[in-house]
Amino acid sequence: MSPEDRFEDLIDELLGGEDADGVEPPRPGSGFGSSALRVDNRIFAMLVRGHLVVKLPKPRVDALVAEGHGVRFDANKGTPMKEWFTLAEESPLDWPALAREAWAFVGKR
């Protein structure tokens, strides 16, 4: 399954659940955040260059990077972002679980 198909399945799963209140689907168009899931108008998960990218607390991102599950997200500005994580293709971590974790984190702000 392609990353795009996996992300479409993730969107369907998150928007189709009983607890989907407040989750917004990706917006049409191009540019940063066009392929992003949002809660309260804040991005919590997106597909970037074929990789799932999620917003998580810095200590959680630190741990995921240390465990080899991926890298900090860099929006092509040369500086990795502290609270953004890019999941490696080969990581066995579950996309819906990570997205829900990110949703909970962003939704609490």
Protein Blocks (a to p, Z undefined) as FASTA:
>chain_A
ZZklmmmmmmmmmmmpmklgoiacddededehklccceehiafbdceehiacddddfklm
mmmmmnopaccddehnopacfkbccddfklcbdfklmmmmmmmmmmmZZ
